Amino acid sequence: PLNHIDVQDIIEETESDYDDDSDNEICVESPSLTQNASSDYQFSSTPLCTNITIDEVKQTKKFGEEKKSALSDLKKEEKIKPHWAFIKRGNKPCFLHKLPAGVNTQNYVYKGILSNPPEITKRGISRGNYSQLHRKAWLEVSDKYHRYGKNLRLYYKYWETLDYPTNQFFDWLDSKGEAAGEPLPNLKECPRSQLDSDTVLYISNPDVTAKYELYITIDKKGHAVVHDSAENPFHSGADGWIFVLRDGKLYGARKVTSVSGYSKQRFHHSSFFCGKAVAAAGILITNT
């Protein structure tokens, strides 16, 4: 009987030989075996059939292409809509950072930290600090070295294309845990040296954070005057200073957006409280 490959060969040959379907009958020949006196086998061509039309062959090819297209679409859909890992807390499902031990991982894909806000970003909400850190900084907050979030996201996206090896991003990134002994990932668009050296300052010591506190007083003319923690008048300059308001207190500093000889680390809004929730954040500009 004819198989799918035979049909493909037939249609390719007939379409090049005929401009129309005037000759409807195709003779398909296939090698068969004949035995000679020395018991060696030789091939000889004998007709298998003479009643397959060009239309039937084209229809068969069309069906094969449609099936292939449908399978391709199905694979895309499965890739776009995988079964994410989750558990229930109360009545609401919550995504996991990884599956518990012993759970069959065949039907699950690790969704990762970009869909799971770090717990530290929620701290302070109960006291009225409702502004949480933007999701683009979640990797930066979760990284114990606090490497710059934009660089981390490049590596995270590459990790996703590899189908989440080790199921733990930072283990893979720093060749730890299950990835121990593996070469450190190194991307051309963000070399490893740049990733590791470009970090953001995160202040975990409350006494250090207190040094960035600002105070607002009203002078004799009724003007608001900003003072730093040493009671010196504060002048932001034209570019302004970044500030956060948390628990009724104002904190500010000059934003550092690059690593240089002047500063070994960046200084962002997240620097003041390690990425914890705040009441407000923005830029403060004084007129003197």
C-alpha angles and dihedrals in degrees: 000000000000117000130202093268092054091053092051091051092048097051093047091053097043095047091056093047101044131054093192141012096261091118101056101169121081124189111215116202126194132177117261130187126254124181122224129200094273091057090245117136124234132185122241128177118240128167115258098188142345104195105077112113127209090243091056092049092049091049090052091051091048091052091051092051092048091050091049091049091049092051090049091051090048092053091050091050092049090051093048095045109036124163105266120210115250144156132200124254105187106318097332127085115234126197119241126224087220138352119268118256114276096026117128105248097190096101098036136080125200107247095192140208095307087077096039116066111218113252092240091066089064097052114116097024092113088060094054100272096131101161111099128195116268116262091243088071097048094096090048092052093047094048109094089215092046093224114188110286097226091058092045091053091058090056092043092055090049090049089054092055088055090058097253102295114211088006088248117092099202093045088055093043095053099029094245135135110008089359094056111137094021119121114266112258112254122186124199093220090053113020118214092248090058093047094052098042098045104080138154123232112245115188113213097166112088091206090059092047090052090063089067094055116124128204129207121209133171118239127213091272091055094253122140113243123195119214130187124228090277089056092249118142110262121229115184101188124220095302094052131214128272115246141185129198115212131165090352095305128112122223127184144172142159110277116242111204102176141036113246143135087286094056130014092200138036119249116214138162088271090058096077097062106011092258098310120151117275136190094239142346135190145105124312118207124184123201095228 
